[in-house]
Amino acid sequence: MVKAYTQEHIYKHPWERVTSASWRKFADPENKRTLSHVLEVDTLSHKLDPLSGKLYTTRALTVHAPGPWFVRKIIGQDICHCVESTVVDAQSKSMQLTTCNISLQKFIEVEEKIRYEPHPDNPTGWTVCRQQTSIRIKPLSALASMAEKVEQRCAEKFMQNSVKGREVMERICKYLEAESGGIAL
C-alpha cells in the first residue's frame, strides 16, 4: 500500500526570491530549531549545463527517521539518509526538487517532489509551490502488519514538517525582500 498526498502553497513573492530562499533554507542558523528534523545537508555535486542553462545539484540530507517512535524502535535506527536532486531552469522559471531516502529502504520508501513556478495569475509577483509525497511500507518488512497506520503517521509528520518548511521559506523571503528594498529580483 502507498500513502500519497499533494499540497499546494502560494508564496506572495517572485520566483527568484522563493528559489533563493529554497537554497538558503537549511543553511540559515536561525532555522535550525524550526527544522530540527534536518540534521545535516551536504552538497555532493552541482553542474551548470552550458547548452540548456539548467543547474543540476545533488545534496545528501541526514534527517531524523520519519514516523512514530515505535517505528524507530523496530528498525533500530532513528536517522535516515536521503538524496535530493534539484533542477533549476532559470529560462522557463522552474525549480524541481526530488528527495528520496537511501537508507531504511528495506522498511520504507519515501519520495517527495517539490516544484516552484511563477503563479499563472501573477507571474511576476507570486510563486506556486506544488509538493507531492509518497510513502510506502515494504510488504515483507517488520512493519508490514501495521503498514497503513505507519504510512498515515509518516504522512502526518511530513505534513507537519512541510508547514515548518513553508514558515522558514516565508521568513527568508521577507528577509530577502527587505534586503533588496522591496524590489522584485
N, CA, C and O of each residue as an XYZ file, in Angstrom:
740
protein
N       0.839     -1.179      0.000
C       0.000      0.000      0.000
C       0.887      1.246      0.000
O       1.976      1.242      0.575
N       0.419      2.296     -0.640
C       1.152      3.554     -0.709
C       0.266      4.665     -0.163
O      -0.907      4.779     -0.517
N       0.845      5.468      0.692
C       0.156      6.662      1.185
C       0.735      7.826      0.405
O       1.943      8.056      0.446
N      -0.102      8.559     -0.301
C       0.373      9.677     -1.110
C      -0.501     10.897     -0.839
O      -1.697     10.779     -0.571
N       0.112     12.050     -0.913
C      -0.648     13.277     -0.775
C       0.016     14.378     -1.582
O       1.199     14.310     -1.915
N      -0.774     15.387     -1.885
C      -0.303     16.536     -2.644
C      -0.697     17.796     -1.889
O      -1.795     17.888     -1.339
N       0.208     18.760     -1.868
C      -0.077     20.052     -1.254
C       0.305     21.145     -2.247
O       1.191     20.958     -3.081
N      -0.358     22.263     -2.150
C      -0.011     23.423     -2.969
C       0.011     24.637     -2.057
O      -0.848     24.802     -1.191
N       1.010     25.482     -2.271
C       1.129     26.706     -1.473
C       1.529     27.842     -2.402
O       2.334     27.657     -3.315
N       0.963     29.016     -2.164
C       1.314     30.187     -2.968
C       2.138     31.127     -2.098
O       1.690     31.592     -1.050
N       3.345     31.391     -2.561
C       4.198     32.394     -1.931
C       3.919     33.718     -2.634
O       3.967     33.788     -3.862
N       3.635     34.741     -1.888
C       3.379     36.049     -2.489
C       4.699     36.797     -2.627
O       4.874     37.919     -2.151
N       5.617     36.115     -3.304
C       6.954     36.622     -3.593
C       7.317     36.134     -4.999
O       6.832     35.090     -5.434
N       8.163     36.880     -5.709
C       8.567     36.438     -7.048
C       9.382     35.147     -7.013
O      10.008     34.810     -6.008
N       9.356     34.439     -8.134
C      10.035     33.148     -8.267
C      11.505     33.231     -7.870
O      12.001     32.341     -7.179
N      12.204     34.266     -8.286
C      13.627     34.398     -7.988
C      13.876     34.448     -6.480
O      14.845     33.866     -5.993
N      13.020     35.130     -5.750
C      13.179     35.247     -4.298
C      12.873     33.906     -3.617
O      13.587     33.492     -2.703
N      11.834     33.248     -4.058
C      11.444     31.967     -3.446
C      12.512     30.907     -3.692
O      12.859     30.157     -2.779
N      13.034     30.836     -4.907
C      14.057     29.827     -5.180
C      15.356     30.152     -4.447
O      16.078     29.244     -4.035
N      15.651     31.417     -4.286
C      16.816     31.809     -3.485
C      16.621     31.371     -2.035
O      17.551     30.881     -1.394
N      15.410     31.553     -1.528
C      15.096     31.123     -0.153
C      15.223     29.609     -0.014
O      15.671     29.109      1.018
N      14.829     28.888     -1.054
C      14.934     27.424     -1.009
C      16.379     26.979     -0.799
O      16.641     26.061     -0.021
N      17.320     27.631     -1.493
C      18.730     27.275     -1.329
C      19.239     27.616      0.066
O      20.139     26.951      0.577
N      18.670     28.646      0.684
C      19.145     29.114      1.988
C      18.435     28.443      3.166
O      18.850     28.601      4.314
N      17.395     27.717      2.890
C      16.528     27.149      3.928
C      17.292     26.369      4.994
O      17.032     26.544      6.185
N      18.215     25.525      4.598
C      18.934     24.693      5.559
C      20.196     25.362      6.095
O      20.715     24.959      7.136
N      20.692     26.377      5.396
C      21.964     26.999      5.763
C      21.821     28.069      6.843
O      22.778     28.344      7.566
N      20.672     28.659      6.958
C      20.463     29.751      7.899
C      20.368     29.214      9.329
O      19.457     28.443      9.630
N      21.291     29.604     10.218
C      21.288     29.094     11.600
C      19.989     29.392     12.351
O      19.616     28.658     13.266
N      19.305     30.466     11.964
C      18.048     30.822     12.624
C      16.974     29.749     12.423
O      16.026     29.664     13.204
N      17.122     28.933     11.381
C      16.113     27.922     11.049
C      16.383     26.569     11.697
O      15.552     25.667     11.588
N      17.503     26.406     12.359
C      17.885     25.108     12.934
C      16.821     24.573     13.886
O      16.519     23.380     13.868
N      16.248     25.445     14.719
C      15.249     24.981     15.687
C      13.951     24.588     14.980
O      13.344     23.570     15.311
N      13.534     25.394     14.014
C      12.292     25.094     13.287
C      12.418     23.808     12.482
O      11.492     22.998     12.444
N      13.566     23.625     11.842
C      13.797     22.436     11.008
C      14.686     21.439     11.746
O      15.639     20.908     11.177
N      14.371     21.190     13.006
C      15.218     20.337     13.845
C      15.278     18.889     13.356
O      16.168     18.146     13.769
N      14.360     18.473     12.494
C      14.392     17.111     11.946
C      15.526     16.948     10.929
O      15.924     15.825     10.620
N      16.046     18.068     10.408
C      17.157     18.024      9.444
C      18.455     18.143     10.229
O      18.710     19.166     10.865
N      19.268     17.105     10.185
C      20.500     17.068     10.967
C      21.702     17.591     10.198
O      22.559     18.267     10.767
N      21.771     17.281      8.903
C      22.940     17.675      8.111
C      22.568     17.732      6.634
O      21.744     16.953      6.156
N      23.192     18.673      5.918
C      22.995     18.820      4.473
C      24.360     19.043      3.845
O      25.095     19.948      4.239
N      24.691     18.220      2.874
C      25.972     18.341      2.176
C      25.726     18.340      0.674
O      24.970     17.514      0.163
N      26.366     19.270     -0.033
C      26.272     19.297     -1.490
C      27.251     18.277     -2.053
O      28.450     18.337     -1.781
N      26.735     17.346     -2.836
C      27.557     16.303     -3.446
C      28.064     16.718     -4.824
O      29.206     16.441     -5.189
N      27.196     17.387     -5.584
C      27.609     17.838     -6.916
C      26.716     18.982     -7.370
O      25.570     19.110     -6.937
N      27.255     19.794     -8.235
C      26.458     20.808     -8.925
C      27.109     21.061    -10.283
O      28.331     21.115    -10.422
N      26.238     21.212    -11.272
C      26.724     21.367    -12.638
C      25.771     22.284    -13.389
O      24.551     22.135    -13.316
N      26.349     23.229    -14.110
C      25.566     24.094    -14.973
C      25.762     23.617    -16.403
O      26.880     23.617    -16.918
N      24.680     23.214    -17.035
C      24.743     22.764    -18.425
C      24.818     24.000    -19.318
O      23.862     24.775    -19.373
N      25.946     24.199    -20.026
C      26.096     25.415    -20.830
C      25.128     25.494    -22.013
O      24.818     26.588    -22.485
N      24.656     24.358    -22.488
C      23.736     24.369    -23.632
C      22.312     24.740    -23.222
O      21.675     25.578    -23.860
N      21.818     24.115    -22.161
C      20.439     24.366    -21.743
C      20.335     25.488    -20.721
O      19.267     26.077    -20.554
N      21.443     25.791    -20.032
C      21.419     26.801    -18.978
C      20.824     26.285    -17.678
O      20.590     27.059    -16.750
N      20.581     24.986    -17.606
C      19.991     24.409    -16.394
C      21.076     24.089    -15.363
O      22.188     23.686    -15.702
N      20.717     24.281    -14.113
C      21.596     23.957    -12.998
C      21.122     22.647    -12.380
O      19.950     22.503    -12.031
N      22.037     21.699    -12.247
C      21.743     20.395    -11.648
C      22.540     20.292    -10.348
O      23.756     20.483    -10.348
N      21.871     19.996     -9.261
C      22.523     19.882     -7.960
C      22.043     18.630     -7.260
O      20.866     18.275     -7.326
N      22.975     17.960     -6.585
C      22.639     16.794     -5.769
C      23.158     17.049     -4.361
O      24.324     17.391     -4.168
N      22.273     16.877     -3.379
C      22.664     17.067     -1.980
C      22.299     15.828     -1.174
O      21.331     15.131     -1.477
N      23.094     15.570     -0.143
C      22.813     14.499      0.814
C      22.202     15.132      2.052
O      22.728     16.112      2.582
N      21.100     14.577      2.508
C      20.437     15.064      3.711
C      20.405     13.952      4.743
O      20.109     12.802      4.418
N      20.706     14.288      5.965
C      20.556     13.370      7.082
C      19.451     13.941      7.956
O      19.535     15.078      8.422
N      18.407     13.133      8.173
C      17.235     13.597      8.920
C      16.879     12.575      9.991
O      17.308     11.423      9.945
N      16.079     13.030     10.961
C      15.522     12.079     11.912
C      14.595     11.157     11.128
O      13.846     11.617     10.266
N      14.640      9.869     11.419
C      13.796      8.903     10.704
C      12.329      9.311     10.839
O      11.889      9.719     11.914
N      11.573      9.198      9.739
C      10.170      9.599      9.793
C       9.341      8.602     10.595
O       9.748      7.462     10.824
N       8.186      9.061     11.008
C       7.239      8.169     11.656
C       7.301      8.203     13.166
O       8.102      8.926     13.759
N       6.443      7.408     13.776
C       6.334      7.388     15.235
C       7.535      6.711     15.895
O       8.291      5.990     15.243
N       7.697      6.949     17.168
C       8.846      6.432     17.925
C       8.950      4.915     17.870
O      10.057      4.378     17.821
N       7.808      4.205     17.875
C       7.872      2.743     17.892
C       8.449      2.183     16.593
O       9.020      1.092     16.585
N       8.299      2.936     15.484
C       8.894      2.504     14.219
C      10.414      2.547     14.340
O      11.105      1.622     13.913
N      10.924      3.620     14.922
C      12.372      3.740     15.101
C      12.895      2.634     16.017
O      14.017      2.162     15.833
N      12.101      2.217     16.993
C      12.487      1.109     17.874
C      12.564     -0.204     17.084
O      13.503     -0.982     17.250
N      11.582     -0.435     16.236
C      11.535     -1.672     15.452
C      12.708     -1.759     14.482
O      13.347     -2.804     14.360
N      12.987     -0.644     13.788
C      14.045     -0.682     12.782
C      15.428     -0.458     13.379
O      16.439     -0.657     12.706
N      15.470     -0.043     14.650
C      16.744      0.107     15.344
C      17.591      1.268     14.854
O      18.816      1.238     14.974
N      16.949      2.290     14.301
C      17.675      3.428     13.760
C      16.772      4.646     13.858
O      15.575      4.557     13.586
N      17.337      5.777     14.245
C      16.482      6.960     14.279
C      16.973      8.078     13.354
O      16.504      9.213     13.445
N      17.920      7.755     12.461
C      18.290      8.710     11.421
C      18.097      8.057     10.064
O      18.111      6.834      9.926
N      17.920      8.894      9.091
C      17.689      8.426      7.723
C      18.517      9.297      6.779
O      18.583     10.516      6.941
N      19.133      8.673      5.812
C      19.912      9.388      4.812
C      19.089      9.487      3.529
O      18.483      8.514      3.080
N      19.084     10.677      2.960
C      18.297     10.942      1.752
C      19.166     11.635      0.714
O      20.208     12.209      1.033
N      18.717     11.571     -0.535
C      19.367     12.289     -1.626
C      18.333     13.223     -2.239
O      17.209     12.827     -2.547
N      18.746     14.471     -2.405
C      17.900     15.488     -3.027
C      18.532     15.886     -4.355
O      19.680     16.328     -4.399
N      17.778     15.728     -5.429
C      18.232     16.146     -6.764
C      17.417     17.357     -7.172
O      16.188     17.340     -7.101
N      18.102     18.412     -7.600
C      17.428     19.654     -7.961
C      17.798     20.056     -9.380
O      18.957     19.980     -9.787
N      16.785     20.483    -10.121
C      16.999     21.027    -11.463
C      16.370     22.412    -11.478
O      15.180     22.575    -11.210
N      17.197     23.412    -11.798
C      16.715     24.788    -11.903
C      16.854     25.222    -13.359
O      17.935     25.163    -13.945
N      15.739     25.655    -13.918
C      15.728     26.184    -15.274
C      15.312     27.655    -15.182
O      14.124     27.976    -15.157
N      16.306     28.537    -15.132
C      16.031     29.967    -14.973
C      15.303     30.535    -16.184
O      14.547     31.499    -16.064
N      15.532     29.940    -17.349
C      14.898     30.438    -18.570
C      13.378     30.246    -18.514
O      12.622     31.167    -18.823
N      12.937     29.052    -18.122
C      11.489     28.805    -18.031
C      10.947     29.061    -16.625
O       9.754     28.895    -16.372
N      11.830     29.464    -15.715
C      11.485     29.739    -14.320
C      10.799     28.540    -13.664
O       9.646     28.613    -13.238
N      11.534     27.451    -13.596
C      11.045     26.296    -12.849
C      12.192     25.737    -12.016
O      13.350     25.740    -12.433
N      11.844     25.268    -10.855
C      12.807     24.607     -9.966
C      12.108     23.374     -9.435
O      11.038     23.466     -8.833
N      12.729     22.198     -9.662
C      12.138     20.959     -9.166
C      13.139     20.244     -8.284
O      14.288     20.026     -8.667
N      12.682     19.882     -7.093
C      13.484     19.117     -6.145
C      12.830     17.754     -5.973
O      11.621     17.662     -5.765
N      13.623     16.707     -6.058
C      13.145     15.350     -5.806
C      14.020     14.757     -4.717
O      15.241     14.684     -4.858
N      13.390     14.335     -3.633
C      14.123     13.785     -2.497
C      13.599     12.391     -2.211
O      12.389     12.168     -2.170
N      14.529     11.439     -2.011
C      14.127     10.088     -1.628
C      15.148      9.517     -0.644
O      16.326      9.874     -0.648
N      14.650      8.628      0.185
C      15.538      8.022      1.175
C      16.413      6.962      0.518
O      15.980      6.244     -0.383
N      17.662      6.881      0.996
C      18.563      5.828      0.525
C      18.879      4.845      1.647
O      19.401      3.759      1.395
N      18.566      5.219      2.870
C      18.679      4.257      3.960
C      17.260      3.874      4.379
O      16.295      4.555      4.031
N      17.146      2.800      5.114
C      15.861      2.264      5.588
C      14.967      1.754      4.466
O      13.774      1.537      4.678
N      15.531      1.561      3.269
C      14.718      1.158      2.130
C      14.112     -0.235      2.270
O      13.119     -0.539      1.609
N      14.687     -1.083      3.113
C      14.062     -2.406      3.269
C      12.786     -2.318      4.104
O      12.010     -3.271      4.165
N      12.571     -1.153      4.756
C      11.362     -0.940      5.559
C      10.383      0.023      4.898
O       9.176     -0.219      4.868
N      10.924      1.118      4.370
C      10.059      2.204      3.904
C      10.721      2.932      2.733
O      11.941      3.096      2.697
N       9.902      3.360      1.785
C      10.370      4.193      0.673
C       9.569      5.486      0.696
O       8.338      5.473      0.724
N      10.286      6.598      0.683
C       9.648      7.905      0.673
C      10.206      8.699     -0.502
O      11.418      8.758     -0.707
N       9.310      9.303     -1.264
C       9.738     10.194     -2.349
C       8.921     11.472     -2.248
O       7.695     11.449     -2.143
N       9.639     12.586     -2.283
C       8.997     13.896     -2.229
C       9.443     14.694     -3.447
O      10.632     14.765     -3.758
N       8.475     15.292     -4.128
C       8.772     16.163     -5.267
C       8.178     17.532     -4.970
O       7.006     17.655     -4.613
N       9.011     18.558     -5.126
C       8.562     19.935     -4.932
C       8.897     20.705     -6.201
O      10.001     20.600     -6.736
N       7.939     21.472     -6.668
C       8.154     22.264     -7.882
C       7.729     23.703     -7.607
O       6.632     23.959     -7.111
N       8.625     24.642     -7.941
C       8.354     26.072     -7.813
C       8.255     26.669     -9.211
O       9.148     26.485    -10.038
N       7.155     27.389     -9.470
C       6.953     28.059    -10.756
C       6.202     29.365    -10.513
O       5.495     29.495     -9.514
N       6.350     30.333    -11.418
C       5.566     31.558    -11.279
C       4.067     31.235    -11.280
O       3.610     30.371    -12.029
N       3.325     31.924    -10.449
C       1.884     31.701    -10.377
C       1.230     32.222    -11.654
O       1.548     33.328    -12.090
N       0.321     31.454    -12.268
C      -0.278     31.886    -13.539
C      -1.072     33.201    -13.446
O      -1.170     33.929    -14.434
N      -1.638     33.511    -12.273
C      -2.423     34.741    -12.126
C      -1.568     35.975    -11.844
O      -2.006     37.103    -12.072
N      -0.349     35.759    -11.348
C       0.545     36.874    -11.039
C       1.988     36.385    -11.208
O       2.705     36.231    -10.219
N       2.418     36.143    -12.446
C       3.713     35.501    -12.682
C       4.934     36.306    -12.238
O       5.994     35.721    -12.014
N       4.820     37.601    -12.106
C       5.983     38.382    -11.678
C       6.015     38.613    -10.167
O       7.038     39.033     -9.628
N       4.915     38.345     -9.489
C       4.855     38.641     -8.058
C       4.679     37.448     -7.147
O       5.050     37.506     -5.975
N       4.116     36.361     -7.667
C       3.823     35.204     -6.823
C       4.470     33.943     -7.386
O       4.790     33.856     -8.572
N       4.651     32.970     -6.495
C       5.220     31.674     -6.882
C       4.328     30.574     -6.333
O       3.927     30.608     -5.169
N       4.023     29.605     -7.172
C       3.248     28.457     -6.713
C       4.214     27.308     -6.424
O       5.129     27.028     -7.199
N       3.987     26.663     -5.303
C       4.786     25.514     -4.881
C       3.847     24.308     -4.828
O       2.840     24.313     -4.120
N       4.201     23.286     -5.585
C       3.424     22.036     -5.579
C       4.306     20.933     -5.004
O       5.426     20.708     -5.463
N       3.788     20.267     -4.011
C       4.541     19.208     -3.337
C       3.750     17.905     -3.430
O       2.563     17.855     -3.108
N       4.434     16.859     -3.876
C       3.843     15.519     -3.934
C       4.729     14.599     -3.098
O       5.949     14.579     -3.262
N       4.112     13.850     -2.215
C       4.866     12.932     -1.363
C       4.201     11.564     -1.402
O       2.978     11.453     -1.316
N       5.019     10.522     -1.532
C       4.503      9.157     -1.454
C       5.330      8.384     -0.431
O       6.553      8.510     -0.368
N       4.635      7.589      0.360
C       5.250      6.805      1.432
C       4.764      5.375      1.280
O       3.562      5.116      1.209
N       5.717      4.446      1.230
C       5.330      3.043      1.052
C       6.115      2.172      2.019
O       7.346      2.164      2.018
N       5.379      1.443      2.839
C       5.981      0.452      3.728
C       6.199     -0.812      2.908
O       5.304     -1.241      2.179
N       7.369     -1.406      3.018
C       7.671     -2.633      2.270
C       6.842     -3.794      2.831
O       6.759     -3.962      4.048
N       6.232     -4.589      1.957
C       5.319     -5.648      2.400
C       5.980     -6.744      3.226
O       5.302     -7.366      4.044
N       7.261     -7.007      3.052
C       7.904     -8.082      3.795
C       8.710     -7.573      4.987
O       9.449     -8.335      5.609
N       8.571     -6.299      5.303
C       9.338     -5.745      6.420
C       8.635     -6.033      7.741
O       7.491     -6.487      7.766
N       9.330     -5.766      8.823
C       8.771     -5.954     10.165
C       7.591     -5.017     10.400
O       6.830     -5.207     11.348
N       7.436     -4.023      9.559
C       6.369     -3.046      9.725
C       5.120     -3.381      8.910
O       4.111     -2.683      9.011
N       5.178     -4.444      8.103
C       4.102     -4.741      7.149
C       2.733     -4.897      7.813
O       1.731     -4.439      7.264
N       2.676     -5.522      8.962
C       1.381     -5.770      9.597
C       0.691     -4.479     10.030
O      -0.531     -4.446     10.173
N       1.446     -3.447     10.235
C       0.847     -2.173     10.631
C       1.130     -1.082      9.601
O       1.175      0.102      9.933
N       1.321     -1.496      8.349
C       1.753     -0.586      7.287
C       0.855      0.633      7.141
O       1.349      1.759      7.077
N      -0.453      0.426      7.088
C      -1.356      1.545      6.859
C      -1.241      2.590      7.975
O      -1.225      3.791      7.705
N      -1.162      2.135      9.207
C      -1.055      3.039     10.353
C       0.284      3.797     10.317
O       0.332      5.000     10.571
N       1.360      3.079      9.998
C       2.683      3.705      9.944
C       2.747      4.713      8.794
O       3.277      5.812      8.962
N       2.210      4.345      7.629
C       2.193      5.264      6.493
C       1.430      6.543      6.845
O       1.857      7.644      6.500
N       0.293      6.386      7.537
C      -0.508      7.549      7.931
C       0.270      8.438      8.896
O       0.275      9.659      8.739
N       0.930      7.843      9.894
C       1.711      8.631     10.862
C       2.889      9.317     10.177
O       3.211     10.462     10.496
N       3.531      8.630      9.243
C       4.636      9.241      8.492
C       4.122     10.422      7.672
O       4.751     11.479      7.630
N       2.970     10.233      7.019
C       2.389     11.310      6.211
C       2.060     12.511      7.093
O       2.301     13.651      6.696
N       1.517     12.272      8.273
C       1.205     13.369      9.189
C       2.472     14.131      9.572
O       2.474     15.361      9.617
N       3.546     13.395      9.845
C       4.813     14.021     10.222
C       5.374     14.841      9.054
O       5.863     15.953      9.252
N       5.303     14.291      7.840
C       5.782     15.020      6.669
C       4.975     16.299      6.466
O       5.544     17.338      6.130
N       3.652     16.237      6.668
C       2.826     17.430      6.505
C       3.181     18.477      7.563
O       3.221     19.669      7.259
N       3.435     18.049      8.789
C       3.859     18.986      9.838
C       5.187     19.637      9.461
O       5.359     20.846      9.617
N       6.113     18.841      8.971
C       7.415     19.379      8.566
C       7.286     20.303      7.356
O       8.059     21.251      7.224
N       6.323     20.041      6.475
C       6.090     20.921      5.325
C       5.655     22.305      5.792
O       6.085     23.318      5.241
N       4.807     22.339      6.804
C       4.365     23.623      7.358
C       5.564     24.379      7.910
O       5.700     25.581      7.685
N       6.434     23.680      8.633
C       7.645     24.314      9.170
C       8.527     24.833      8.037
O       9.066     25.936      8.120
N       8.671     24.037      6.983
C       9.479     24.451      5.838
C       8.921     25.692      5.174
O       9.681     26.575      4.773
N       7.595     25.775      5.050
C       6.980     26.965      4.455
C       7.187     28.191      5.340
O       7.409     29.292      4.837
N       7.115     28.001      6.664
C       7.380     29.114      7.589
C       8.802     29.648      7.383
O       9.016     30.859      7.329
N       9.749     28.754      7.271
C      11.147     29.148      7.066
C      11.299     29.869      5.733
O      11.963     30.902      5.653
N      10.683     29.324      4.687
C      10.767     29.942      3.361
C      10.192     31.355      3.393
O      10.785     32.278      2.834
N       9.031     31.533      4.048
C       8.418     32.861      4.144
C       9.343     33.830      4.887
O       9.499     34.980      4.476
N       9.952     33.366      5.977
C      10.851     34.220      6.756
C      12.049     34.658      5.898
O      12.439     35.825      5.921
N      12.621     33.725      5.151
C      13.765     34.061      4.305
C      13.339     34.999      3.179
O      14.058     35.945      2.858
N      12.177     34.746      2.576
C      11.692     35.623      1.501
C      11.506     37.056      2.009
O      11.859     38.013      1.319
N      10.957     37.198      3.203
C      10.764     38.542      3.764
C      12.109     39.205      4.043
O      12.271     40.407      3.832
N      13.058     38.429      4.511
C      14.407     38.953      4.739
C      15.018     39.414      3.411
O      15.582     40.505      3.324
N      14.897     38.568      2.377
C      15.447     38.917      1.066
C      14.750     40.147      0.481
O      15.385     40.981     -0.165
N      13.441     40.251      0.713
C      12.694     41.409      0.221
C      13.208     42.685      0.906
O      13.439     43.701      0.251
N      13.381     42.616      2.217
C      13.882     43.790      2.952
C      15.297     44.137      2.507
O      15.650     45.310      2.386
N      16.103     43.105      2.264
C      17.489     43.310      1.825
C      17.559     44.011      0.467
O      18.460     44.809      0.212
N      16.580     43.695     -0.410
C      16.582     44.291     -1.749
C      15.773     45.581     -1.800
O      15.613     46.175     -2.867
N      15.262     46.019     -0.644
C      14.467     47.241     -0.622
C      13.094     47.076     -1.244
O      12.487     48.048     -1.693
N      12.593     45.812     -1.271
C      11.274     45.531     -1.834
C      11.257     45.424     -3.334
O      10.192     45.271     -3.932
N      12.406     45.499     -3.950
C      12.499     45.429     -5.413
C      12.379     43.979     -5.856
O      13.030     43.101     -5.289
N      11.561     43.724     -6.853
C      11.455     42.363     -7.404
C      12.806     41.984     -7.975
O      13.467     42.786     -8.635
N      13.207     40.751     -7.713
C      14.524     40.291     -8.171
C      14.546     39.917     -9.630
O      15.587     39.514    -10.149
